[in-house]
């Protein structure tokens, strides 16, 4: 009996010893992990340049100890750039500042909060809204245009994918001179379409105007209502439609060859889904990071959205070049350009409100990107 009790006592002693040891190890690891996290947060607080680029959206940033930032700033000033420039290198904003006037008459200068028309870059947002409908099972990339616009020439052979890649073979033949609503505008465009000789890639805005119309028919919302609900209310990108842009304190005035470009509400009203919203450089970068980080659509849907047809580079508002993607637009004195790596951690964004005939800021944007990343651009 005593021997049995002795064995049980010995068993419980070892058992308690093991349990105690495990608990001490767990507490030790947890404490060390907490210490490591604390040290990391303290290090980030002491060195804010190590924080994620998204933490500094719409802030003035100029890292004067960064050679690429210093060189880019010099080149932008020398070129007479007017607008807001944003350079992100390895997930760190190295330069974000305004150049030139937002409104010369008011002596107001561009800054990181300045709003610029993003012109054709808006097509990327329209494509994203389409892919959300695909993700929800309300649409597929093989859905035929005829389901929504049966009277468009060749609609029974044109797919959503072909609209996204601008390989539908469609071209617009007229513009609505009296836009009443977004849906009416798209319906007018859909009735003024012709077939090109082939369906090889050609840049035709009608593809994305039809996509905007499809979105309105599926969701029973106006294009702007849907756009605002997703990108502003859900993802807080602070994008302005034309009316809001005109009344914003951050509005920029467009200049062409040094002269003010007159306001043209009709022109912007016709750009349903294709180029009539404004935003800041920082928020444009945030949008692409949300996409690339799969916060808006899934990995597979982003792959589908950004996949060009064989032999081409364009799809869904961007040109895709292997290691990087680029987007560009021109509209009434505004010229936006973005060049961004596939992982989104390095980018150059130039949003300009001043154009000189025969000159493009896209060349400078690509040169700055190559200098910063060593990736050759086309």
C-alpha positions in Angstrom: 0.0 0.0 0.0 2.7 2.4 1.0 4.7 1.5 -2.2 1.6 2.3 -4.3 1.1 5.6 -2.6 4.8 6.4 -3.1 4.5 5.6 -6.8 1.4 7.8 -7.1 3.1 10.6 -5.3 6.2 10.3 -7.6 3.9 10.3 -10.6 2.0 13.4 -9.5 5.3 15.2 -8.6 6.7 14.6 -12.1 3.3 15.5 -13.7 3.2 18.8 -11.8 6.8 19.5 -12.7 6.1 19.0 -16.4 2.9 21.1 -16.3 4.7 23.9 -14.4 7.6 23.8 -16.9 5.2 24.1 -19.9 3.3 27.0 -18.3 6.6 28.8 -17.6 7.7 28.2 -21.2 4.4 29.5 -22.6 4.5 32.6 -20.4 8.1 33.2 -21.3 7.4 32.9 -25.1 4.4 35.1 -24.7 6.3 37.7 -22.7 9.1 37.7 -25.3 6.7 38.0 -28.1 5.0 41.0 -26.4 8.4 42.5 -25.8 9.3 42.1 -29.5 6.1 43.6 -30.7 6.5 46.5 -28.2 10.1 47.1 -29.4 8.9 47.0 -33.0 6.2 49.6 -32.4 8.6 51.8 -30.5 11.1 51.5 -33.3 8.4 52.5 -35.8 7.4 55.5 -33.7 11.1 56.6 -33.5 11.5 56.1 -37.3 8.2 56.9 -39.0 9.8 56.3 -42.4 9.6 52.6 -41.7 5.8 52.7 -41.4 3.5 51.5 -44.2 3.2 54.1 -47.0 -0.6 54.2 -46.4 0.0 55.8 -43.0 1.2 59.0 -44.7 -1.5 59.4 -47.4 -2.1 63.1 -48.1 0.8 64.3 -46.0 3.7 66.4 -47.1 6.8 64.2 -47.3 10.3 64.9 -48.6 13.0 62.6 -47.4 16.0 64.8 -48.0 18.4 61.9 -47.0 17.0 59.8 -49.8 18.9 60.2 -53.1 15.9 59.2 -55.2 13.7 61.7 -53.5 16.2 64.5 -53.9 16.8 63.7 -57.6 13.1 63.4 -58.4 12.4 66.7 -56.7 15.1 68.4 -58.7 13.9 66.8 -62.0 10.3 67.8 -61.3 11.2 71.4 -60.5 13.6 71.6 -63.5 10.8 70.3 -65.8 8.3 72.9 -64.5 5.9 70.2 -63.4 2.6 71.5 -62.1 0.5 69.2 -59.9 1.1 66.7 -57.1 3.9 64.1 -57.2 3.9 60.9 -55.1 6.9 58.5 -55.0 6.7 55.3 -53.0 9.8 53.2 -52.6 9.7 49.8 -51.0 6.5 50.6 -49.2 7.7 54.0 -47.9 6.7 57.4 -49.2 9.9 59.2 -50.1 8.3 62.2 -51.8 4.8 63.7 -51.8 4.4 67.4 -52.5 2.7 69.9 -54.7 4.3 71.9 -57.5 3.0 75.0 -59.1 -0.4 76.6 -58.8 -3.7 74.9 -58.1 -5.3 78.3 -58.8 -3.0 81.1 -59.9 -5.6 83.8 -59.6 -6.2 82.9 -56.0 -2.4 82.4 -55.3 -3.2 78.9 -54.2 -0.6 76.2 -54.7 -0.9 72.5 -55.3 -0.4 70.2 -52.2 -1.0 66.5 -51.3 -4.7 67.3 -50.6 -5.3 68.8 -54.1 -7.9 67.1 -56.3 -7.3 66.4 -59.9 -9.4 64.9 -62.6 -8.1 61.4 -63.2 -9.5 61.1 -66.7 -9.1 57.7 -68.3 -7.7 56.2 -65.1 -11.3 56.0 -63.9 -11.7 53.0 -66.3 -9.9 51.0 -63.7 -12.6 51.8 -61.1 -15.3 50.8 -63.6 -13.6 47.5 -64.2 -13.3 46.9 -60.5 -17.1 47.4 -60.1 -17.7 44.9 -62.9 -15.4 42.4 -61.2 -17.4 42.8 -58.0 -20.5 41.8 -59.9 -18.6 38.8 -61.3 -17.5 37.9 -57.8 -21.1 38.0 -56.6 -22.2 35.7 -59.4 -24.4 38.3 -61.2 -22.1 38.4 -64.2 -19.3 36.4 -65.8 -16.4 37.4 -68.1 -18.1 35.3 -70.8 -21.5 37.0 -70.5 -22.5 38.4 -73.9 -23.2 42.1 -74.4 -26.5 41.1 -76.1 -28.0 40.3 -72.7 -28.0 44.1 -71.9 -27.6 45.8 -75.3 -28.9 43.5 -77.9 -29.1 46.2 -80.6 -25.4 46.9 -80.6 -23.7 45.5 -83.7 -22.2 42.0 -83.1 -23.5 42.1 -79.5 -24.1 38.3 -79.6 -20.3 37.7 -80.1 -18.9 40.3 -77.7 -18.1 39.3 -74.1 -17.6 41.3 -70.9 -13.9 40.3 -71.2 -13.6 41.8 -74.6 -15.1 45.1 -73.3 -12.5 45.1 -70.4 -9.6 44.5 -72.8 -11.0 46.8 -75.6 -11.0 44.0 -78.1 -14.7 44.2 -78.9 -14.2 45.8 -82.3 -16.7 48.6 -81.4 -16.3 52.3 -82.0 -18.5 55.3 -81.2 -20.0 57.4 -84.0 -21.6 60.3 -82.1 -21.8 62.1 -78.7 -24.9 63.0 -76.7 -25.2 66.8 -76.9 -28.0 67.0 -74.2 -27.1 64.6 -71.4 -30.1 64.1 -69.1 -28.9 61.2 -67.0 -26.0 58.7 -66.9 -28.2 55.9 -68.2 -29.6 58.1 -71.0 -26.1 59.0 -71.9 -25.0 55.4 -72.2 -28.1 54.4 -74.1 -27.4 57.2 -76.6 -23.9 56.0 -77.0 -25.1 52.4 -77.4 -27.2 53.5 -80.3 -24.4 55.3 -82.0 -21.8 52.5 -82.5 -20.2 50.9 -85.5 -18.0 47.9 -86.0 -14.3 48.3 -86.8 -12.7 46.2 -89.5 -11.4 43.8 -86.8 -11.6 43.1 -83.1 -7.9 43.6 -82.5 -7.1 45.9 -79.6 -7.9 49.6 -80.1 -8.5 52.2 -77.5 -12.2 53.0 -77.6 -14.0 54.5 -74.6 -17.3 53.1 -75.7 -16.2 49.7 -74.2 -16.2 51.2 -70.7 -19.3 53.3 -71.3 -21.2 50.1 -72.1 -19.7 48.5 -68.9 -21.0 51.5 -66.9 -24.5 50.9 -68.5 -24.4 47.2 -67.6 -23.6 48.1 -64.0 -26.6 50.4 -63.8 -28.9 47.7 -65.2 -27.6 45.1 -62.8 -27.6 47.2 -59.6 -30.6 49.5 -60.5 -28.5 52.4 -59.3 -27.0 55.3 -61.2 -23.3 54.8 -62.0 -22.3 57.6 -59.5 -24.5 56.1 -56.7 -22.9 52.7 -57.1 -19.4 54.3 -57.4 -19.9 56.5 -54.3 -21.4 53.6 -52.2 -18.4 51.4 -52.9 -15.3 53.6 -53.2 -16.3 56.4 -50.8 -18.7 55.0 -48.3 -17.0 51.6 -48.0 -13.3 52.3 -48.8 -13.2 56.1 -47.9 -11.2 57.2 -50.9 -12.8 60.7 -50.9 -13.4 60.8 -54.7 -15.4 63.7 -56.1 -17.8 63.7 -59.0 -17.7 66.7 -61.2 -20.3 68.7 -59.2 -18.5 68.1 -55.9 -15.1 68.8 -57.6 -16.3 72.2 -58.8 -17.2 73.3 -55.3 -14.3 71.7 -53.4 -11.7 73.8 -51.5 -9.1 71.4 -52.9 -10.2 71.9 -56.5 -7.4 72.5 -59.1 -7.8 74.8 -62.1 -6.8 73.2 -65.4 -4.2 75.1 -67.6 -3.3 74.4 -71.2 -0.3 76.2 -72.6 -0.5 78.6 -69.7 -4.1 79.5 -70.2 -7.1 78.5 -68.1 -9.2 75.7 -69.6 -12.9 76.8 -69.5 -15.2 74.7 -67.5 -17.0 72.2 -69.6 -19.8 70.4 -67.6 -21.2 68.8 -70.8 -17.9 67.1 -71.6 -17.7 65.6 -68.2 -21.4 64.5 -68.2 -20.6 62.5 -71.3 -17.8 60.6 -69.6 -20.0 58.2 -67.7 -17.6 55.5 -66.3 -14.7 56.7 -68.4 -13.3 59.9 -66.9 -15.3 62.4 -64.8 -14.1 62.0 -61.2 -11.3 63.7 -59.2 -9.1 62.6 -56.4 -5.8 63.2 -54.7 -2.5 61.4 -55.6 -2.4 59.7 -52.2 -5.9 58.3 -52.4 -5.2 57.1 -56.0 -2.3 55.1 -54.6 -4.5 53.9 -51.7 -7.0 52.6 -54.2 -4.4 50.5 -56.1 -3.0 49.1 -52.8 -6.5 48.1 -51.8 -6.8 46.3 -55.1 -3.3 44.7 -55.0 -3.8 43.7 -51.3 -7.1 42.0 -52.3 -9.3 44.1 -50.1 -11.8 44.9 -52.8 -11.8 41.8 -55.0 -10.2 38.4 -54.6 -6.8 37.2 -55.9 -8.4 35.3 -58.8 -10.7 38.1 -59.8 -7.8 40.6 -59.8 -5.8 38.2 -62.0 -8.8 37.9 -64.4 -9.3 41.6 -64.4 -5.6 42.5 -65.2 -5.1 39.7 -67.8 -4.8 41.1 -71.3 -5.5 39.1 -74.4 -2.5 37.3 -75.9 -0.2 39.7 -77.7 -1.6 42.9 -76.0 -0.9 44.8 -72.8 -4.1 46.6 -72.0 -6.8 45.4 -69.6 -9.2 47.2 -67.3 -7.7 50.7 -67.3 -4.0 49.8 -67.1 -1.2 48.6 -69.3 0.5 45.5 -67.9 4.2 45.1 -68.6 5.4 42.1 -66.6 7.0 43.6 -63.5 4.9 46.8 -63.5 1.6 48.4 -64.6 1.0 51.9 -65.9 -2.0 54.1 -66.4 -2.4 57.5 -68.2 -5.1 60.0 -69.1 -5.6 63.4 -70.7 -8.7 65.5 -70.4 -9.1 69.3 -70.6 -5.7 70.3 -69.3 -5.5 67.4 -66.7 -2.9 64.7 -67.1 -2.7 61.8 -64.6 0.0 59.1 -64.7 0.7 56.1 -62.5 3.5 53.6 -62.7 3.3 50.9 -60.1 5.0 47.5 -59.3 2.9 44.4 -59.3 3.1 44.2 -55.5 2.2 47.9 -55.1 5.2 48.6 -52.9 6.8 51.0 -55.3 5.1 53.6 -57.4 5.3 57.0 -59.1 2.1 59.0 -59.4 2.0 62.4 -61.2 -1.3 64.2 -61.2 -1.0 67.4 -63.2 -3.4 70.3 -63.9 -1.2 71.9 -66.6 -0.4 70.6 -70.0 1.8 72.0 -72.8 0.9 71.0 -76.3 3.2 68.2 -77.6 4.5 67.4 -74.1 3.6 64.6 -71.7 4.4 64.1 -68.0 4.2 60.4 -68.6 7.8 60.3 -69.9 9.1 61.9 -66.7 7.0 59.6 -64.5 8.4 56.5 -66.2 12.0 57.8 -65.9 11.6 58.5 -62.2 10.1 55.0 -61.7 13.1 53.4 -63.5 15.6 55.4 -61.5 13.9 54.3 -58.3 13.3 50.6 -59.0 15.8 49.7 -61.8 12.9 48.4 -63.8 13.0 49.4 -67.4 9.7 50.8 -68.8 8.1 50.9 -72.2 
